[in-house]
């Protein structure tokens, strides 16, 4: 039954029939009981009337008259049987026992009659008879008759003849009446009840069906038709709101949903039509069902050219021929390489050109069938940008040569290849002689031009398989794969010859020379660090001896054995926890209280004992470990600073930097990363740099210092007064304080020249807004003199030597300096 109306009609009819059946049964029962009760009352009244007539006959005549009257009553007026029963259940007037007892009681033969046989010799039902003997009016109903038994009480007027019997009850009047007339009337009423009920059910059913038809089914049919039209794609379908009832609310909600759906589809269409990404929908066969306008911009196909076509037409080989097999395999197994994620692939335009794309494919189920939605983005520009960024990350901006990172990668690859092939390679380091004089004389702009020309000449003098990289400043590295000692020496001489011709700068001919250091694999090292370190040693030997070039010779490395041992140990010490920080307090001269500390690294060497920085910092710079070492010191110092802050010891901490730290363009980023895991307050950290470190490459150093200053890190010029060009360059540096070198502070109390230098430095710093720290304060006289000169902070053995963190906390509690 697909019709809702038919189902409702059947349901309503069934319910009404059930209700009618239950109601009729109840009414029939009630009517039957009412009619039966009426018959009983009539039977009781009839019995009383007959009993009164019988008693009258008994008083005015003899028992013969009563017996005759009872005989006449049989079969008349619906009477089936009527009789008088004695207390023993026998029928009265059937023998002469009563007459004889009455005559005997009267002592005269007053009454005479003949005996007659009983009408029904069978005994009455004992149960109802006994109840009647107890004075109860009893009714016994049978399907075709009703029998009543009425007790016959003894009356006063009866005692004249029956005084011999003192029982209160003379007998029982048994009256049996026919029930045929009552049953006929009851059946007629039943028939009428069922006919009327059936008519009422029919009328109610028709009325309810009509009401449902026009009030419910018709609006529901309209809603069904509207939903079917909406499912077919029609978006302007609306329902009339006829009444403000539930169906009216449904129509209102449906119309509102239609409006919302239209607005939503409009927004979705606007989004899909305006996004830069191509959106393609395909079915399970890979056929394109829909595309957005961006598809044409990316692939140059008009939408009508794609609809109904296999999506593989947008793919180059081998993806085109593999697509259908891949899709079929996914539908069978559910194993996906693309669906549900993002991948970078290639696509093919209408003209056959290939473009890089980023594609994300998702799956949806529509009406029991699968659809796949692909979102495609043209990443040509991004690839070009990444290539440019990768080139910038791996090449020097000034000379376009590979940088240290790319050189490191190529050197590692060359070492692996050399190991497989059993050949040799050479690493050459070089820097220009007296290049700083060129910068100072002609300026950094012309110095950069010299570096560009040097890079070009060196590049032209090398083989295609060789790599030349700029490490920073005027330092270059040259990788010579498959080169032995003879070949590498030959190439280096060729490079030296390429630099012999003068360089023309602003019409001036400049002669530039360079020193070269050669290290061979595997003779001088089997890894990148060893080769770089030994080539650097050879280069400085050549520079010091003005040899032009030198080959690494362990015998000429004055610290080679011990340094090699320490070089290997230092790398492990940074990771294993053999390093420790000592802290030297810095005291505010105005208050005499500690305001900060300088963190100084020590090395607890397992064989050489506690080693001071002078023993291993130069090694760290030489072997390229100065940056990891500095990061460790900064991280550990900030960690200890955070621990002190949690204890209420609010101090700043200072850390020394190397020149190589400032030449590393990644150094500020590494420091910023340290803050994420240590003390979050960057202004608690002060980084101390020397004038010499700044002047190695002022431009790069300034960029690094500016980045650090933007993070909130404080900067200090350490060993001020021992460098060069300090005053001319000082005003450009984003520093917070000057730290006067201890060589001036140690003798200022007894040497007026040192005192004047310190006083001038303090005044200079204060005039340009910088604080002044004096290190090397070893006696009270120097401390007091610095206070009088207006120095801000003092540091030295007079206050405290560098001590471990635990001892420093005790010093704060026990000394007179304490905290501010």
VOGU-3710 file (C-alpha; in Angstrom, 3 decimals, decimal comma):
1> xxxxxxxxxx> 0,000/0,000/0,000  1,893/3,019/-1,237  -0,963/5,464/-0,630  -0,871/7,249/2,690  -4,626/7,904/2,369  -5,421/4,211/1,972  -3,278/3,362/4,972  -4,964/6,060/7,040  -8,413/4,875/5,974  -7,604/1,309/6,957
11> xxxxxxxxxx> -6,118/2,403/10,246  -9,064/4,665/11,067  -11,599/1,986/10,071  -9,802/-0,632/12,134  -9,677/1,618/15,148  -13,333/2,586/14,837  -14,377/-1,040/14,364  -12,467/-2,047/17,451  -13,991/0,801/19,404  -17,464/-0,039/18,082
21> xxxxxxxxxx> -17,057/-3,699/18,954  -15,893/-2,898/22,477  -18,664/-0,310/22,975  -21,368/-2,625/21,641  -20,256/-5,443/23,884  -20,403/-3,120/26,859  -23,804/-1,700/25,879  -25,189/-5,164/25,160  -24,062/-6,317/28,579  -25,627/-3,311/30,225
31> xxxxxxxxxx> -28,911/-3,744/28,325  -29,030/-7,451/29,094  -28,501/-6,814/32,764  -31,133/-4,068/32,753  -33,696/-6,268/30,987  -32,948/-9,203/33,232  -33,317/-6,998/36,281  -36,638/-5,729/34,945  -37,848/-9,311/34,364  -36,822/-10,247/37,841
41> xxxxxxxxxx> -38,750/-7,340/39,304  -41,788/-8,241/37,218  -41,463/-11,894/38,233  -41,238/-10,905/41,873  -44,282/-8,668/41,538  -46,159/-11,373/39,678  -45,248/-13,931/42,330  -46,447/-11,642/45,089  -49,732/-11,081/43,310  -50,274/-14,788/42,755
51> xxxxxxxxxx> -49,314/-15,515/46,367  -51,842/-12,939/47,587  -54,533/-14,507/45,412  -53,591/-17,932/46,662  -53,755/-16,831/50,313  -57,190/-15,307/49,692  -58,454/-18,552/48,311  -56,982/-20,376/51,273  -58,822/-18,087/53,711  -62,163/-18,019/51,924
61> xxxxxxxxxx> -62,303/-21,555/50,797  -60,734/-24,864/51,025  -57,531/-26,227/49,637  -59,555/-27,694/46,797  -60,204/-24,227/45,433  -56,519/-23,316/45,727  -55,531/-26,488/43,925  -57,952/-25,828/41,128  -56,744/-22,291/40,826  -53,123/-23,455/40,581
71> xxxxxxxxxx> -54,099/-25,983/37,903  -55,794/-23,261/35,897  -52,752/-20,985/36,149  -50,496/-23,556/34,442  -49,717/-22,401/30,881  -51,526/-19,053/31,175  -49,956/-15,551/30,959  -46,518/-16,954/30,296  -46,655/-19,189/33,397  -44,821/-22,435/32,684
81> xxxxxxxxxx> -45,317/-23,871/36,149  -46,692/-22,751/39,496  -46,775/-24,787/42,666  -46,567/-24,509/46,434  -43,850/-26,515/48,092  -43,860/-27,566/51,711  -40,750/-27,067/53,759  -39,672/-30,597/52,963  -39,747/-29,856/49,257  -42,913/-31,844/48,497
91> xxxxxxxxxx> -45,715/-30,243/46,505  -48,646/-29,042/48,615  -52,295/-29,913/47,780  -51,172/-33,263/46,319  -52,217/-35,332/49,421  -54,494/-35,016/52,525  -51,781/-34,652/55,140  -52,375/-30,937/55,673  -56,159/-31,303/55,780  -55,913/-33,988/58,393
101> xxxxxxxxxx> -53,528/-31,890/60,532  -55,832/-28,844/60,321  -58,969/-30,889/61,198  -57,098/-32,516/64,008  -55,957/-29,114/65,290  -59,582/-27,841/65,107  -60,967/-31,066/66,596  -63,661/-31,020/63,987  -63,683/-32,400/60,416  -63,992/-28,964/58,917
111> xxxxxxxxxx> -62,037/-29,382/55,631  -62,412/-32,191/53,128  -60,921/-32,750/49,639  -59,543/-35,518/47,510  -55,869/-36,206/46,966  -54,356/-35,306/43,555  -51,003/-36,450/42,144  -48,261/-33,768/42,013  -47,617/-31,924/38,737  -43,870/-32,547/38,876
121> xxxxxxxxxx> -42,683/-35,156/41,360  -39,015/-34,245/40,870  -37,476/-32,386/43,840  -36,598/-28,695/43,457  -32,936/-27,601/43,197  -31,793/-27,867/46,745  -29,385/-24,933/46,739  -31,939/-22,315/45,742  -34,659/-24,081/47,734  -32,608/-23,880/50,919
131> xxxxxxxxxx> -31,971/-20,202/50,293  -35,720/-19,651/49,870  -36,400/-21,500/53,134  -34,181/-18,938/54,823  -36,555/-16,200/53,710  -34,693/-15,078/50,554  -36,436/-14,358/47,283  -34,469/-16,550/44,865  -34,359/-16,370/41,067  -33,062/-19,215/38,900
141> xxxxxxxxxx> -32,565/-18,176/35,282  -32,370/-20,592/32,391  -32,094/-19,897/28,651  -35,854/-20,197/28,034  -37,372/-19,615/31,464  -36,975/-17,975/34,813  -37,970/-19,673/38,088  -38,573/-17,685/41,256  -39,028/-19,099/44,734  -40,808/-16,856/47,163
151> xxxxxxxxxx> -41,045/-17,743/50,850  -44,653/-18,007/52,204  -44,622/-16,475/55,681  -47,106/-17,420/58,375  -49,731/-14,606/58,864  -51,990/-14,076/61,835  -55,115/-14,980/59,953  -53,547/-18,322/59,038  -53,167/-19,349/62,668  -56,881/-20,058/63,005
161> xxxxxxxxxx> -56,392/-23,201/60,988  -52,711/-23,816/61,123  -51,966/-22,964/64,683  -50,586/-26,432/65,157  -47,433/-25,318/63,243  -45,257/-22,683/64,934  -42,728/-22,316/62,063  -42,529/-18,748/60,663  -42,509/-20,062/57,108  -45,360/-22,145/55,720
171> xxxxxxxxxx> -43,620/-23,091/52,439  -42,311/-21,851/49,132  -44,181/-20,525/46,115  -42,347/-21,793/43,042  -43,245/-19,851/39,918  -41,625/-20,631/36,541  -42,192/-18,000/33,823  -41,334/-18,197/30,131  -38,384/-15,910/28,918  -39,089/-16,125/25,199
181> xxxxxxxxxx> -40,707/-12,709/24,954  -37,859/-11,071/26,886  -35,224/-12,827/24,798  -36,986/-11,742/21,608  -37,064/-8,143/22,794  -33,401/-8,330/23,867  -32,350/-9,763/20,493  -34,252/-7,000/18,727  -32,449/-4,379/20,799  -29,117/-6,054/20,042
191> xxxxxxxxxx> -29,782/-6,007/16,336  -30,795/-2,366/16,462  -27,656/-1,513/18,490  -25,318/-3,135/15,957  -27,081/-1,515/13,030  -26,907/1,923/14,615  -23,254/1,392/15,643  -22,321/0,309/12,141  -23,966/3,369/10,657  -22,224/5,623/13,170
201> xxxxxxxxxx> -18,840/4,031/12,410  -19,411/4,486/8,695  -20,444/8,112/9,151  -17,507/8,828/11,487  -15,048/7,080/9,182  -16,241/9,039/6,171  -16,180/12,274/8,158  -12,701/11,650/9,509  -11,409/10,529/6,104  -12,841/13,676/4,518
211> xxxxxxxxxx> -11,291/15,863/7,208  -7,918/14,120/6,884  -8,146/14,258/3,111  -8,569/18,015/2,939  -6,807/19,094/6,134  -3,834/16,713/6,254  -3,390/14,522/3,197  -3,735/17,284/0,640  -1,095/19,523/2,376  1,150/16,474/2,821
221> xxxxxxxxxx> 0,744/15,643/-0,868  1,639/19,227/-1,702  4,719/18,955/0,546  5,667/15,656/-1,133  5,326/17,153/-4,602  7,374/20,178/-3,529  10,142/17,987/-2,111  10,187/15,930/-5,320  10,526/19,121/-7,368  13,323/20,351/-5,102
231> xxxxxxxxxx> 15,066/17,004/-5,464  14,804/17,428/-9,209  16,702/20,711/-8,998  13,870/23,237/-8,827  14,745/25,965/-6,330  11,675/28,277/-6,571  9,159/25,812/-5,116  7,096/27,240/-2,244  4,176/25,883/-0,211  1,020/27,895/0,531
241> xxxxxxxxxx> 0,437/28,636/4,214  -3,338/28,072/4,522  -3,683/27,787/8,275  -1,632/28,642/11,309  -1,512/25,054/12,490  1,216/22,417/12,543  1,046/21,927/8,774  1,164/25,667/8,356  4,321/25,715/10,468  5,753/22,930/8,296
251> xxxxxxxxxx> 5,018/24,969/5,172  6,580/28,061/6,735  9,709/26,142/7,739  9,903/24,545/4,270  9,683/27,937/2,586  12,327/29,320/4,937  14,558/26,314/4,220  14,114/26,972/0,511  15,195/30,574/0,996  18,170/29,496/3,120
261> xxxxxxxxxx> 19,084/26,806/0,586  18,995/29,299/-2,254  21,133/31,728/-0,246  23,552/28,947/0,731  23,848/27,703/-2,850  24,379/31,262/-4,003  27,195/31,686/-1,475  28,716/28,311/-2,364  28,491/29,121/-6,052  30,073/32,501/-5,440
271> xxxxxxxxxx> 32,894/30,872/-3,490  33,539/28,097/-6,004  33,333/30,557/-8,897  35,808/32,946/-7,309  38,368/30,711/-5,608  41,721/30,432/-7,310  41,795/26,674/-6,804  40,274/24,411/-9,435  37,433/22,236/-8,111  36,541/19,128/-10,118
281> xxxxxxxxxx> 33,896/16,515/-9,291  34,130/13,045/-10,844  32,089/9,858/-10,545  33,227/6,287/-9,890  34,272/5,884/-13,522  36,518/8,929/-13,359  34,180/11,002/-15,550  34,050/14,733/-14,842  30,642/15,881/-13,606  31,332/19,493/-12,671
291> xxxxxxxxxx> 34,106/22,094/-12,726  34,463/25,667/-11,504  35,798/28,611/-13,547  39,288/28,289/-12,050  39,749/25,034/-13,985  39,820/26,977/-17,235  42,369/29,428/-15,848  44,694/26,604/-14,773  44,248/24,049/-17,573  42,952/26,310/-20,437
301> xxxxxxxxxx> 39,951/24,020/-21,028  36,461/25,483/-21,255  33,978/23,737/-18,920  32,016/22,162/-21,809  35,225/20,565/-23,076  35,689/18,729/-19,758  32,196/17,679/-18,705  31,645/13,992/-19,400  35,338/13,414/-20,134  37,747/11,253/-18,148
311> xxxxxxxxxx> 39,728/13,315/-15,665  42,922/11,631/-16,873  42,946/14,071/-19,809  44,369/16,608/-17,333  47,303/14,309/-16,501  50,546/13,682/-18,353  52,028/10,260/-18,781  52,529/7,953/-16,969  49,735/9,166/-14,668  47,180/9,258/-17,504
321> xxxxxxxxxx> 47,436/5,571/-18,380  47,641/4,572/-14,694  44,610/6,568/-13,525  41,784/4,146/-14,366  43,698/1,226/-12,864  44,410/3,203/-9,714  40,762/4,269/-9,343  39,533/0,723/-9,881  41,986/-0,621/-7,341  40,816/1,943/-4,795
331> xxxxxxxxxx> 37,154/1,055/-5,338  37,975/-2,627/-4,829  40,383/-2,425/-1,899  40,047/1,029/-0,351  43,825/1,514/-0,521  44,538/5,131/-1,432  47,700/7,072/-2,201  46,017/10,377/-2,998  42,445/10,247/-1,713  42,080/11,706/1,747
341> xxxxxxxxxx> 45,315/13,713/1,714  47,347/16,295/-0,182  50,090/15,619/-2,702  52,214/17,532/-5,108  51,860/16,173/-8,650  51,995/17,495/-12,179  49,127/18,395/-14,486  48,855/18,977/-18,216  47,321/22,008/-19,882  45,334/21,953/-23,089
351> xxxxxxxxxx> 48,438/22,817/-25,087  50,312/19,856/-23,592  52,518/21,902/-21,283  53,220/20,536/-17,815  52,627/22,464/-14,600  53,226/21,565/-10,944  50,010/21,225/-8,926  48,996/20,625/-5,357  45,956/18,330/-5,208  43,650/17,236/-2,408
361> xxxxxxxxxx> 41,008/14,579/-3,154  38,074/13,818/-0,877  35,297/11,269/-1,212  31,570/11,662/-0,592  28,567/9,372/-0,916  25,556/10,746/-2,828  22,429/8,604/-3,124  24,406/5,422/-2,646  27,068/6,208/-5,249  30,545/7,611/-4,735
371> xxxxxxxxxx> 31,754/10,986/-5,896  35,293/12,340/-5,706  36,098/16,025/-5,315  39,532/17,229/-6,349  40,829/20,637/-5,277  43,769/21,602/-7,449  46,131/24,521/-7,002  48,687/25,747/-9,504  51,923/25,914/-7,506  54,152/27,117/-10,320
381> xxxxxxxxxx> 54,782/30,420/-8,590  55,315/28,715/-5,248  57,801/26,298/-6,798  59,657/29,206/-8,354  59,692/31,015/-5,020  60,878/27,885/-3,231  63,586/27,415/-5,821  64,596/31,036/-5,357  64,555/30,655/-1,575  66,486/27,426/-1,805
391> xxxxxxxxxx> 69,008/29,125/-4,047  69,279/32,033/-1,609  69,637/29,617/1,300  72,436/27,761/-0,440  74,220/30,617/-2,181  76,032/33,740/-1,138  74,041/36,880/-1,917  77,078/38,958/-2,903  78,954/36,559/-5,187  76,207/34,038/-6,079
401> xxxxxxxxxx> 78,657/31,318/-5,075  77,538/28,337/-2,951  77,574/29,142/0,756  78,824/27,116/3,694  75,636/25,009/3,830  75,810/23,905/0,204  79,561/23,333/0,463  79,001/21,140/3,516  76,448/19,033/1,645  78,654/18,637/-1,419
411> xxxxxxxxxx> 81,686/17,854/0,731  79,780/15,115/2,579  78,573/13,643/-0,730  82,061/13,802/-2,183  83,502/12,012/0,864  80,935/9,202/0,489  81,662/8,891/-3,218  85,414/8,899/-2,591  84,971/6,149/0,004  83,120/4,002/-2,504
421> xxxxxxxxxx> 85,569/4,612/-5,341  88,762/4,538/-3,249  90,014/7,873/-4,633  91,121/11,163/-3,053  89,761/14,681/-2,803  91,152/18,012/-1,685  89,632/20,859/0,306  91,226/24,281/-0,110  90,539/27,287/2,116  91,655/30,768/1,101
431> xxxxxxxxxx> 91,215/34,351/2,166  92,568/37,580/0,753  95,683/39,172/2,195  95,265/42,622/3,736  91,682/42,823/2,554  90,718/44,901/5,577  92,976/47,662/4,334  90,995/47,757/1,101  87,727/48,065/3,025  89,092/50,766/5,299
441> xxxxxxxxxx> 90,609/52,701/2,405  88,026/52,346/-0,353  84,966/51,485/1,700  82,889/48,364/1,961  81,093/48,971/-1,330  84,323/48,763/-3,287  85,443/45,898/-1,076  82,327/44,014/-2,196  83,213/44,696/-5,846  86,665/43,213/-5,245
451> xxxxxxxxxx> 85,065/40,103/-3,694  82,760/39,696/-6,690  85,650/39,920/-9,146  87,795/37,548/-7,080  84,929/35,030/-6,974  84,504/35,242/-10,750  88,219/34,724/-11,456  88,468/31,773/-9,094  85,354/30,218/-10,611  86,715/30,568/-14,126
461> xxxxxxxxxx> 89,986/28,926/-13,137  88,308/25,784/-11,765  86,993/22,664/-13,390  83,268/22,164/-13,949  83,204/19,450/-11,297  84,862/21,674/-8,667  82,918/23,728/-6,129  83,896/27,138/-4,830  81,969/28,597/-1,893  82,134/31,830/0,040
471> xxxxxxxxxx> 82,283/31,148/3,787  81,992/34,768/4,865  83,950/37,980/4,626  86,919/37,392/2,297  87,133/33,652/3,063  86,466/31,073/0,327  86,483/27,273/0,254  87,219/25,150/-2,819  86,242/21,479/-3,116  88,346/19,497/-5,605
481> xxxxxxxxxx> 86,857/15,997/-6,049  89,128/13,256/-7,388  92,195/15,441/-6,772  95,396/14,125/-5,266  98,280/16,184/-3,908  99,816/16,911/-7,309  96,563/17,917/-8,973  95,377/20,020/-6,035  98,719/21,837/-5,921  98,494/22,469/-9,655
491> xxxxxxxxxx> 94,960/23,887/-9,338  95,931/26,123/-6,422  98,804/27,562/-8,436  96,374/28,224/-11,243  94,122/30,059/-8,821  97,027/32,137/-7,557  97,891/33,030/-11,150  94,280/34,093/-11,785  94,629/36,725/-9,065  97,897/38,170/-10,332
501> xxxxxxxxxx> 96,328/40,619/-12,782  95,273/43,900/-11,126  91,648/44,644/-10,278  90,273/47,927/-11,616  88,235/49,869/-9,034  87,239/53,471/-9,760  90,021/53,738/-12,286  92,629/52,451/-9,875  94,591/49,244/-10,402  94,645/47,168/-7,232
511> xxxxxxxxxx> 96,736/44,058/-6,665  95,098/41,453/-4,476  96,828/38,335/-3,199  95,455/35,365/-1,310  96,745/32,600/0,939  95,644/28,997/0,309  95,566/26,006/2,655  95,201/22,456/1,288  93,883/19,407/3,181  93,584/16,006/1,490
521> xxxxxxxxxx> 91,141/13,170/2,101  91,896/10,737/3,669  95,456/11,768/4,553  94,507/14,828/6,592  91,000/13,904/7,757  88,124/11,544/7,122  85,205/13,865/7,875  84,054/17,338/7,037  85,112/18,975/10,304  88,643/17,551/10,214
531> xxxxxxxxxx> 89,207/18,625/6,613  87,860/22,117/7,257  89,945/22,466/10,399  93,188/21,248/8,826  92,738/23,297/5,658  92,215/26,332/7,891  95,416/25,535/9,818  97,344/25,187/6,542  95,954/28,478/5,249  97,091/30,379/8,333
541> xxxxxxxxxx> 100,515/28,741/8,111  100,750/29,979/4,522  99,566/33,436/5,520  101,987/33,744/8,440  104,906/32,536/6,338  103,796/34,428/3,175  104,047/31,177/1,221  100,996/31,713/-0,998  99,802/28,206/-0,259  100,586/25,404/2,191
551> xxxxxxxxxx> 99,647/21,762/2,579  98,528/20,664/6,007  101,436/19,259/8,018  100,674/17,939/11,536  104,276/18,648/12,541  103,754/22,346/11,877  100,540/22,439/13,928  102,133/23,458/17,247  99,204/22,205/19,284  98,161/19,397/16,991
561> xxxxxxxxxx> 98,280/16,386/19,331  96,746/17,986/22,379  94,429/20,110/20,282  93,224/17,121/18,295  92,468/15,337/21,527  90,679/18,360/22,950  88,815/18,943/19,694  87,315/15,476/19,846  86,564/15,744/23,542  84,979/19,187/23,278
571> xxxxxxxxxx> 82,278/18,010/20,908  81,287/15,287/23,375  81,599/17,635/26,350  78,909/19,955/24,974  76,428/17,052/24,847  77,533/15,057/27,888  77,367/17,740/30,591  81,094/18,100/31,237  80,788/21,868/30,867  79,824/24,024/33,837
581> xxxxxxxxxx> 79,114/27,706/34,314  80,732/29,903/36,955  79,107/33,205/37,839  80,919/36,436/38,729  78,680/39,045/40,373  78,228/42,564/39,019  77,576/45,252/41,671  75,754/48,545/41,322  78,284/51,172/42,474  75,500/53,475/43,645
591> xxxxxxxxxx> 73,950/50,930/46,033  76,761/48,449/46,594  74,373/45,570/45,840  74,497/42,810/43,239  72,351/43,402/40,155  73,599/40,699/37,801  76,216/38,112/36,973  78,503/37,227/34,112  78,371/33,554/33,103  81,828/32,109/32,453
601> xxxxxxxxxx> 82,174/28,590/31,060  84,536/25,991/32,511  85,351/22,493/31,248  85,656/19,662/33,742  87,979/17,530/31,603  88,317/13,931/32,803  92,150/14,018/32,376  93,146/17,677/32,399  90,894/18,763/35,255  89,071/22,104/35,346
611> xxxxxxxxxx> 89,954/24,029/32,161  89,446/27,781/31,676  87,980/29,322/28,496  91,360/30,376/27,098  92,247/26,687/26,758  89,336/25,623/24,593  87,430/28,649/23,206  90,011/29,154/20,378  89,685/25,449/19,575  85,927/25,770/19,440
621> xxxxxxxxxx> 86,272/28,651/16,983  88,769/26,729/14,895  86,721/23,537/14,546  83,364/25,239/14,122  81,954/24,418/17,571  81,770/27,971/18,831  78,097/28,318/17,894  76,933/25,100/19,645  79,086/26,047/22,626  77,580/29,541/22,765
631> xxxxxxxxxx> 74,045/28,153/22,503  74,757/25,817/25,402  76,135/28,643/27,545  73,146/30,920/26,775  70,624/28,150/27,420  72,273/27,038/30,687  72,697/30,626/31,894  69,035/31,410/31,209  67,964/28,188/32,893  69,918/29,105/36,021
641> xxxxxxxxxx> 68,533/32,635/35,824  65,006/31,208/35,753  65,766/29,019/38,793  67,014/32,068/40,691  63,955/34,077/39,701  61,687/31,355/41,079  63,618/31,668/44,357  63,204/35,434/44,361  66,784/36,157/43,220  66,087/38,703/40,500
651> xxxxxxxxxx> 69,356/39,018/38,579  70,325/39,501/34,954  72,956/37,317/33,316  75,667/38,239/30,780  77,265/35,897/28,218  80,276/36,536/25,955  79,957/36,149/22,178  82,563/35,237/19,578  83,136/36,974/16,259  81,994/33,790/14,517
661> xxxxxxxxxx> 78,666/34,021/16,311  77,992/37,371/14,690  78,997/36,089/11,247  76,387/33,314/11,440  73,150/34,700/9,963  71,178/32,022/11,835  72,567/33,012/15,229  69,703/35,400/16,208  67,136/32,742/15,317  68,887/30,161/17,493
671> xxxxxxxxxx> 68,931/32,598/20,407  65,228/33,277/19,911  64,575/29,522/19,992  66,471/29,271/23,300  63,972/31,651/24,900  61,113/29,232/24,189  62,627/26,644/26,538  64,359/28,780/29,134  63,767/32,159/30,715  61,030/33,909/28,744
681> xxxxxxxxxx> 62,268/37,403/29,717  64,791/38,349/27,042  65,688/41,568/28,868  67,352/39,443/31,565  70,032/38,424/29,067  73,029/40,596/28,127  75,327/39,503/25,306  78,874/40,869/25,467  80,733/41,420/22,179  84,212/42,795/21,544
691> xxxxxxxxxx> 85,055/45,660/19,205  87,265/43,281/17,228  84,379/40,855/16,698  82,189/43,644/15,383  84,826/44,923/12,957  85,438/41,521/11,285  82,314/42,097/9,155  80,573/45,268/10,431  77,537/45,012/8,133  76,713/41,437/9,074
701> xxxxxxxxxx> 77,485/42,092/12,726  75,171/45,116/12,758  72,324/43,086/11,222  72,745/40,370/13,844  72,888/42,898/16,691  69,760/44,655/15,459  67,878/41,334/15,383  68,998/40,536/18,922  68,047/44,013/20,123  64,535/43,591/18,633
711> xxxxxxxxxx> 64,098/40,460/20,759  64,738/42,524/23,884  68,275/41,229/24,469  70,663/43,773/26,004  74,020/44,267/24,273  77,375/45,246/25,754  80,696/46,198/24,141  83,306/44,112/25,987  87,017/45,036/26,379  86,247/48,562/25,230
721> xxxxxxxxxx> 89,359/50,563/24,363  91,477/47,689/23,082  90,073/47,636/19,536  90,192/50,051/16,648  87,735/52,369/14,910  85,667/52,153/18,038  84,545/55,752/18,298  83,690/56,079/14,603  81,538/52,956/14,652  80,248/52,947/18,203
731> xxxxxxxxxx> 77,342/55,308/17,518  75,921/52,902/14,912  75,743/49,901/17,242  72,477/49,141/19,120  74,254/48,547/22,437  73,151/49,300/25,996  76,485/49,491/27,812  80,257/49,704/27,543  82,531/47,423/29,489  85,906/49,038/30,158
741> xxxxxxxxxx> 88,769/46,623/29,639  90,458/45,546/32,855  93,857/46,643/31,514  92,781/50,248/32,174  90,972/49,507/35,435  93,741/47,535/37,174  96,178/50,472/37,393  93,819/53,447/37,456  94,234/53,964/41,219  98,001/54,544/40,779
751> xxxxxxxxxx> 98,292/55,593/37,129  96,797/58,938/36,191  96,779/58,083/32,484  94,593/55,044/33,082  92,388/57,133/35,347  91,945/59,755/32,630  91,093/57,067/30,054  88,493/55,528/32,370  87,014/58,944/33,214  86,800/59,874/29,517
761> xxxxxxxxxx> 85,208/56,548/28,641  82,581/56,962/31,376  81,739/60,489/30,221  81,606/59,410/26,580  79,290/56,508/27,342  76,957/58,569/29,513  76,769/61,322/26,890  75,481/58,853/24,297  73,118/57,149/26,773  75,111/54,040/27,604
771> xxxxxxxxxx> 75,775/52,458/30,988  79,368/51,681/31,988  80,703/48,460/33,538  84,260/48,313/34,872  85,826/44,850/35,060  89,050/43,945/36,867  88,174/45,717/40,129  90,585/44,054/42,562  90,821/46,474/45,494  88,741/48,932/47,469
781> xxxxxxxxxx> 90,685/51,993/46,200  89,771/51,190/42,613  86,162/50,450/43,633  85,835/53,823/45,436  87,495/55,747/42,592  85,096/54,222/40,055  82,180/55,224/42,274  83,444/58,821/42,403  83,873/58,915/38,612  80,231/57,917/38,142
791> xxxxxxxxxx> 80,794/54,412/36,830  77,573/52,388/36,973  78,626/48,783/37,635  81,786/47,117/38,968  83,040/43,556/38,523  86,191/41,924/39,787  87,996/39,864/42,406  87,477/42,576/45,037  83,786/41,708/44,935  84,027/37,992/44,128
801> xxxxxxxxxx> 85,814/35,542/41,900  83,696/33,508/39,438  82,024/30,775/41,492  79,507/27,945/40,841  75,771/28,612/41,160  75,342/26,951/44,567  78,299/28,831/46,053  77,023/32,050/44,509  73,690/31,676/46,340  75,582/31,322/49,648
811> xxxxxxxxxx> 77,676/34,354/48,740  74,501/36,395/48,313  73,304/35,415/51,775  76,619/35,706/53,624  78,408/38,662/51,961  77,764/42,350/52,531  76,928/42,905/48,881  73,663/40,897/48,710  70,797/41,912/46,440  69,313/45,287/45,755
//
